[in-house]
Amino acid sequence: MKILLVEDDPKISSFVKIGLESSGCTVDIAYDGAIGEKLAFSRKYDVMVLDVVIPGISGFELCKRIRNGNILTPVIILTSLDSVDDKLTGFECGADDYLLKPFSFQELLARLKALNRRNMEVIVSPVLKVLDLELDTVTKKVRRNNREINLTPTEYKILELLMSNKGKVFDRILIAEKIWGFSFNSETNVIDVHINSLRKKIDKDFTHKLICTKKGFGYMVSEEPQV
């Protein structure tokens, strides 16, 4: 694997670089956000590892710029910021994983391998379809009735989850576990906010509503008309 590590702590970056290279990886290190951005846009990597609190632009902002530049390389946020809000911010910016410091090198390596393996998987049916709604899992583009719809990374992941499991109901806790890899208080309205935003973008201008609520259970995508 070829890895981009954006980390300003020389001890951590040296520790990770030595460990990864001894495992057969190639590692480029950037000690600030500007250099990290330059490398991310000029070279091809299998996975990127971004610290958050770094000189210049933050790891969150760097991740957002990478995604806005249509770079789909998997990203792991590696940071000591451990609040739920911090984790949500990381995933909103387009990160695929979130690992807290202090960390086990073996866990970091396992996560890198898992992301790289997932990224290399051959997708048999790259386009998910529910009636006139299409989601391209390769280009990450979403269209309804041939009209392109712009989604945030989190909205895209939720929609992909629901479309991949058409007709299956997901409650808030299960959606959080599938999208972010951890659960939080079931009373939070984070999921509701994302679902409402999706409905405005996917269903608002159409008579047939595809994103459904099963009252008391959760959300799903269905071809059946809502009553």
C-alpha positions in Angstrom: 0.0 0.0 0.0 1.1 3.6 -0.6 0.1 5.8 2.3 -0.1 9.5 2.8 0.5 10.4 6.5 -0.3 14.0 7.5 1.0 14.3 11.1 3.0 17.2 12.6 4.3 15.2 15.7 7.7 13.9 14.6 7.7 11.0 17.1 4.3 9.7 16.0 5.0 10.2 12.3 8.4 8.4 12.6 6.8 5.6 14.7 4.0 5.1 12.1 6.4 5.4 9.1 8.8 2.8 10.5 6.0 0.4 11.3 4.3 0.7 8.0 7.4 0.4 5.9 8.4 -2.7 7.9 5.0 -4.1 6.8 5.8 -3.5 3.2 4.0 -0.1 2.7 5.4 3.1 1.1 4.8 6.2 3.2 4.9 9.9 2.4 4.8 12.3 5.3 3.4 15.8 5.4 4.0 17.9 8.5 1.3 20.5 7.8 -2.0 20.8 5.9 -0.6 22.7 2.9 2.0 20.1 2.1 -0.6 17.4 2.8 -3.0 19.0 0.3 -0.3 19.3 -2.4 0.7 15.6 -2.0 -3.0 14.5 -2.0 -3.7 16.2 -5.3 -0.4 15.4 -7.0 0.1 11.7 -6.1 -2.0 8.6 -6.0 -2.4 6.9 -2.7 -4.2 3.8 -1.5 -5.1 5.3 1.9 -4.6 8.7 3.6 -4.1 9.2 7.3 -4.9 12.7 8.6 -4.2 14.2 12.0 -6.7 17.0 12.8 -4.7 19.6 14.8 -1.9 20.4 12.4 -0.2 23.7 11.2 -2.1 25.5 8.4 -5.5 24.0 7.5 -6.9 21.4 9.8 -7.2 17.7 9.0 -11.0 18.2 8.8 -10.6 21.0 6.3 -8.0 19.0 4.3 -10.4 16.0 4.1 -13.2 18.2 2.9 -10.9 19.7 0.2 -9.9 16.2 -0.9 -13.5 15.1 -1.3 -14.4 18.4 -3.1 -11.6 17.7 -5.5 -13.3 14.4 -6.3 -10.5 12.3 -4.8 -12.1 9.1 -3.5 -9.1 7.6 -1.7 -10.1 6.2 1.7 -9.3 8.6 4.6 -8.6 7.7 8.3 -8.8 10.6 10.8 -6.1 10.0 13.5 -6.6 12.4 16.4 -7.0 12.8 20.1 -10.3 14.7 19.6 -12.8 12.2 21.1 -16.2 13.8 21.4 -19.2 12.6 19.3 -19.3 16.0 17.7 -15.7 15.7 16.6 -16.3 12.3 15.1 -19.4 13.5 13.3 -17.4 16.4 11.9 -14.8 14.0 10.6 -17.3 11.8 8.8 -19.2 14.9 7.5 -16.0 16.0 5.9 -15.8 12.7 4.1 -13.6 10.5 6.3 -14.1 6.7 6.1 -12.7 5.9 9.5 -11.8 7.6 12.8 -9.1 6.4 15.1 -8.2 7.9 18.5 -4.8 8.7 20.0 -3.2 7.0 21.8 -3.6 4.0 19.4 -2.3 0.6 18.8 -0.1 0.4 15.6 -1.6 -3.1 14.9 -5.1 -1.6 15.0 -4.1 1.2 12.6 -2.5 -1.3 10.2 -5.6 -3.5 10.3 -7.9 -0.5 9.5 -5.6 0.5 6.7 -5.7 -2.9 5.2 -9.5 -3.1 5.6 -10.0 0.2 3.9 -7.6 -0.7 1.1 -9.3 -4.1 0.6 -12.8 -2.5 0.5 -11.6 0.1 -2.0 -10.2 -2.6 -4.3 -13.3 -4.8 -4.3 -14.9 -5.3 -7.7 -18.5 -4.0 -7.6 -20.7 -6.3 -9.7 -23.6 -3.9 -9.9 -22.1 -0.4 -9.5 -25.4 1.4 -10.0 -28.1 1.0 -7.4 -31.7 1.8 -8.7 -35.0 2.3 -7.0 -37.5 3.3 -9.7 -36.2 6.6 -11.2 -33.5 7.1 -8.5 -30.0 6.0 -9.3 -26.9 5.9 -7.2 -23.5 5.2 -8.8 -21.2 3.6 -6.3 -18.1 4.3 -8.4 -18.6 8.0 -9.4 -20.6 8.7 -6.2 -23.2 10.5 -8.3 -26.9 10.4 -7.5 -29.7 11.1 -10.1 -33.4 11.1 -10.0 -35.3 11.2 -13.3 -31.9 11.9 -14.9 -31.4 15.0 -12.8 -28.2 15.1 -10.8 -28.6 15.6 -7.0 -25.7 17.0 -4.9 -25.4 15.2 -1.5 -23.0 15.6 1.4 -20.8 12.6 2.1 -23.0 11.6 5.0 -26.2 12.0 3.1 -24.7 9.8 0.3 -23.7 7.1 2.8 -27.1 7.0 4.4 -28.8 6.8 1.0 -26.5 4.1 -0.2 -27.2 2.1 2.9 -31.0 2.4 2.4 -30.9 1.7 -1.3 -28.7 -1.3 -0.9 -31.3 -2.7 1.5 -34.5 -1.6 -0.3 -37.5 -2.3 1.9 -35.5 -3.0 5.1 -36.1 -0.7 8.1 -33.2 0.9 9.9 -33.6 2.7 13.2 -31.4 5.6 14.3 -28.9 3.4 16.3 -28.4 1.0 13.4 -27.9 3.8 10.9 -25.3 5.4 13.2 -23.4 2.1 13.6 -23.4 1.4 9.9 -22.4 4.9 8.8 -20.1 6.0 11.6 -19.0 2.7 13.2 -20.3 3.8 16.7 -23.7 4.4 18.3 -24.9 7.4 20.3 -27.9 8.4 22.4 -31.0 7.2 20.6 -32.7 10.5 21.5 -30.3 12.6 19.3 -31.8 14.1 16.2 -28.6 13.9 14.1 -30.1 11.1 12.0 -33.4 12.9 11.6 -31.7 16.0 10.4 -29.8 14.0 7.7 -33.0 12.1 6.6 -35.0 15.4 6.4 -32.3 16.9 4.2 -32.3 13.8 2.0 -36.0 14.0 1.6 -35.8 17.6 0.5 -33.3 16.7 -2.2 -34.6 13.3 -3.2 -38.4 13.5 -2.8 -39.5 17.1 -2.5 -40.2 17.7 -6.2 -41.7 14.3 -6.9 -45.1 12.9 -6.2 -43.8 9.4 -5.5 -41.8 9.6 -2.2 -39.1 7.0 -1.9 -37.7 7.7 1.6 -40.2 6.3 4.0 -40.7 6.3 7.8 -42.1 3.2 9.5 -43.5 4.9 12.6 -41.9 3.7 15.8 -39.3 1.6 13.9 -37.2 3.7 11.6 -36.4 4.6 8.0 -36.3 2.8 4.6 -36.3 3.3 0.9 -39.3 1.7 -0.7 -40.9 1.5 -4.2 -44.3 1.3 -2.6 -46.3 4.5 -2.5 -46.6 6.1 1.0 -50.1 6.2 2.4 
